[in-house]
């Protein structure tokens, strides 16, 4: 932001952004909420304050958000893109329906019969999906519920390096431009030893060790 390379176009709360996707998924131009009322975020926000015609109280209107491209990582899907998510869905249901183009990356591509065994887990149906990519550990350095935990050490490295433009470039040269494929990236972040540790932590089989906890 200080260099002018990142420009803030709107200031919305975390929940507010999820509701913007919900409005888009519903095909609405906006969604009414009470979030952000009483704050000065409207100086920089695209949200509007209006009078509720029923109660006369103030209501915040959040404009719908239609992302051009969404890349969503799921636990499993079939070759058509019927995608299943284990655990909390968070905003994936709405986000998949708000996206103009949706790319699904998945831990594993399974058969259509496997998907049909538990149809209630199919959060994203095939007709919303534009492409499917099979990539185990594709959520790294973030977590994948029931499979592997967040890589706190790697996140700490990014937060440390990204404080400067030189550090950010160093990170990208090492982990993005400096590897030929995702397999090499996984080897670079610690390989099987690190991935096994993340699996054990997710299943509460190993202590969670973070750089700041050791200081």
C-alpha positions as CSV (number, residue, x, y, z in Angstrom):
1,X,0.0,0.0,0.0
2,X,2.8,2.4,0.8
3,X,4.4,1.9,-2.6
4,X,1.1,2.4,-4.4
5,X,1.2,-1.1,-5.9
6,X,-1.8,-2.2,-3.8
7,X,-4.9,-0.1,-3.8
8,X,-7.8,-0.5,-1.4
9,X,-11.0,0.0,-3.3
10,X,-13.5,-1.0,-0.5
11,X,-13.4,-1.5,3.2
12,X,-15.7,-4.3,4.3
13,X,-15.8,-6.6,7.4
14,X,-14.9,-10.3,7.1
15,X,-18.5,-11.3,7.6
16,X,-19.6,-8.5,5.2
17,X,-17.6,-9.9,2.4
18,X,-19.1,-13.3,2.8
19,X,-22.5,-11.8,2.6
20,X,-21.5,-10.0,-0.6
21,X,-20.9,-13.4,-2.1
22,X,-24.3,-14.5,-0.7
23,X,-26.0,-11.6,-2.5
24,X,-24.3,-12.6,-5.8
25,X,-25.2,-16.3,-5.3
26,X,-28.8,-15.2,-4.9
27,X,-28.7,-13.0,-8.0
28,X,-29.4,-9.8,-5.9
29,X,-27.7,-6.4,-6.4
30,X,-27.1,-6.1,-2.7
31,X,-27.9,-7.6,0.7
32,X,-29.2,-5.8,3.8
33,X,-27.3,-6.2,7.0
34,X,-26.5,-4.4,10.3
35,X,-22.8,-5.0,10.0
36,X,-20.4,-1.9,10.0
37,X,-23.1,0.5,11.3
38,X,-21.6,3.0,13.8
39,X,-18.2,2.8,12.2
40,X,-16.2,5.1,9.9
41,X,-15.6,2.4,7.3
42,X,-18.2,4.0,5.0
43,X,-15.6,6.7,4.2
44,X,-13.8,4.1,2.1
45,X,-16.5,1.4,1.6
46,X,-18.9,0.7,-1.3
47,X,-21.6,0.0,1.2
48,X,-24.5,2.3,1.7
49,X,-26.7,3.3,4.7
50,X,-30.5,3.5,4.0
51,X,-33.7,3.7,6.0
52,X,-35.6,0.5,6.5
53,X,-39.1,1.2,5.1
54,X,-40.7,-1.1,7.6
55,X,-39.1,-0.1,10.9
56,X,-37.5,3.2,10.0
57,X,-34.2,2.1,11.4
58,X,-30.8,2.4,9.6
59,X,-29.7,-0.6,7.5
60,X,-26.4,-1.2,5.8
61,X,-26.6,-2.4,2.1
62,X,-23.7,-4.4,0.9
63,X,-23.2,-4.7,-2.9
64,X,-23.0,-8.1,-4.4
65,X,-19.5,-9.4,-5.3
66,X,-19.0,-11.5,-8.5
67,X,-15.3,-12.7,-8.5
68,X,-14.0,-13.1,-12.1
69,X,-12.2,-16.3,-11.1
70,X,-12.3,-18.5,-8.0
71,X,-9.9,-21.4,-7.2
72,X,-11.4,-23.6,-4.5
73,X,-9.7,-26.6,-2.9
74,X,-11.9,-29.5,-1.9
75,X,-11.5,-32.9,-0.3
76,X,-12.7,-34.8,-3.3
77,X,-14.6,-34.5,-6.5
78,X,-15.4,-36.5,-9.6
79,X,-14.1,-35.7,-13.1
80,X,-17.1,-33.5,-13.8
81,X,-16.5,-31.3,-10.8
82,X,-19.1,-32.5,-8.3
83,X,-17.2,-31.5,-5.2
84,X,-17.5,-32.6,-1.6
85,X,-16.2,-30.8,1.5
86,X,-15.7,-32.4,4.9
87,X,-16.2,-30.2,7.9
88,X,-17.2,-26.5,8.0
89,X,-18.2,-25.1,4.6
90,X,-17.7,-21.4,5.7
91,X,-18.4,-19.4,2.5
92,X,-17.6,-22.0,-0.2
93,X,-21.3,-22.7,-1.0
94,X,-22.0,-19.0,-1.8
95,X,-18.6,-18.3,-3.3
96,X,-18.9,-21.1,-5.8
97,X,-22.3,-19.7,-7.0
98,X,-21.0,-16.1,-7.1
99,X,-17.9,-16.8,-9.3
100,X,-18.0,-16.1,-13.0
101,X,-15.4,-18.9,-13.5
102,X,-14.7,-21.6,-11.0
103,X,-11.6,-23.8,-10.9
104,X,-11.8,-26.8,-8.5
105,X,-8.5,-28.2,-7.1
106,X,-8.9,-31.3,-5.1
107,X,-7.0,-33.7,-2.9
108,X,-8.4,-36.6,-5.0
109,X,-10.5,-37.2,-8.0
110,X,-12.9,-40.1,-7.3
111,X,-15.6,-41.9,-9.3
112,X,-19.1,-40.7,-9.8
113,X,-20.3,-43.7,-7.8
114,X,-18.2,-42.6,-4.8
115,X,-19.8,-39.2,-4.9
116,X,-23.3,-40.7,-5.0
117,X,-22.6,-42.7,-1.8
118,X,-22.9,-39.5,0.2
119,X,-24.7,-37.0,-2.0
120,X,-25.4,-34.6,0.9
121,X,-21.7,-33.7,1.0
122,X,-21.7,-32.4,-2.6
123,X,-21.5,-28.7,-1.9
124,X,-20.5,-27.7,-5.4
125,X,-22.4,-29.3,-8.4
126,X,-20.7,-29.9,-11.7
127,X,-22.6,-27.3,-13.6
128,X,-20.9,-24.5,-11.7
129,X,-17.4,-25.8,-12.4
130,X,-15.2,-24.8,-15.3
131,X,-12.1,-26.9,-14.6
132,X,-10.9,-29.6,-12.3
133,X,-7.3,-30.1,-11.1
134,X,-6.1,-33.0,-8.8
135,X,-3.4,-31.8,-6.5
136,X,-2.8,-33.5,-3.1
137,X,-1.8,-30.9,-0.4
138,X,-3.1,-28.2,-2.6
139,X,-4.3,-26.2,0.4
140,X,-0.8,-25.8,1.8
141,X,0.2,-23.7,3.7
142,X,-3.4,-23.5,4.9
143,X,-5.1,-26.5,6.6
144,X,-7.4,-29.1,5.1
145,X,-9.9,-30.3,7.8
146,X,-9.3,-33.9,8.9
147,X,-6.3,-34.3,6.6
148,X,-3.5,-31.8,7.5
149,X,-3.0,-28.7,9.7
150,X,-1.9,-25.3,8.7
151,X,1.9,-24.9,8.3
152,X,2.4,-22.3,10.9
153,X,6.2,-22.2,10.3
154,X,5.8,-21.5,6.6
155,X,3.2,-18.8,7.3
156,X,5.6,-17.2,9.8
157,X,8.3,-17.2,7.1
158,X,5.9,-15.4,4.7
159,X,4.8,-12.9,7.2
160,X,8.4,-12.1,8.0
161,X,9.6,-11.8,4.4
162,X,6.5,-9.9,3.1
163,X,7.2,-6.9,5.3
164,X,9.5,-5.6,2.6
165,X,9.4,-5.6,-1.2
166,X,12.8,-7.3,-1.3
167,X,11.6,-10.0,1.1
168,X,8.4,-10.6,-0.9
169,X,10.5,-11.1,-4.0
170,X,12.8,-13.4,-2.2
171,X,9.8,-15.6,-1.1
172,X,8.4,-15.7,-4.7
173,X,11.8,-16.5,-6.2
174,X,12.2,-19.4,-3.8
175,X,8.8,-21.0,-3.6
176,X,7.0,-19.9,-6.8
177,X,9.4,-19.0,-9.6
178,X,12.2,-21.2,-8.3
179,X,10.3,-24.6,-8.5
180,X,9.4,-26.5,-11.6
181,X,6.2,-28.0,-10.2
182,X,4.1,-28.4,-7.0
183,X,5.9,-31.6,-6.1
184,X,9.2,-29.7,-5.9
185,X,7.5,-27.0,-3.9
186,X,6.4,-29.7,-1.3
187,X,9.9,-31.0,-1.1
188,X,11.2,-27.5,-0.5
189,X,8.8,-26.8,2.4
190,X,9.9,-30.0,4.2
191,X,8.7,-32.9,2.1
192,X,7.2,-36.0,3.7
193,X,8.6,-35.2,7.1
194,X,6.7,-31.9,7.3
195,X,3.6,-33.3,5.6
196,X,3.4,-36.2,8.1
197,X,3.9,-33.7,11.0
198,X,1.0,-31.6,9.7
199,X,-1.2,-34.7,9.4
200,X,-0.3,-35.7,13.0
201,X,-1.1,-32.3,14.3
202,X,-4.5,-32.3,12.6
203,X,-5.3,-35.6,14.3
204,X,-4.0,-34.3,17.7
205,X,-1.1,-36.8,17.6
206,X,1.7,-34.3,17.8
207,X,2.3,-31.0,19.7
208,X,1.6,-27.8,17.9
209,X,5.0,-26.0,17.8
210,X,5.1,-22.4,16.5
211,X,8.1,-20.0,16.2
212,X,6.5,-17.5,18.6
213,X,5.7,-20.2,21.2
214,X,9.3,-21.2,21.4
215,X,10.6,-17.7,22.0
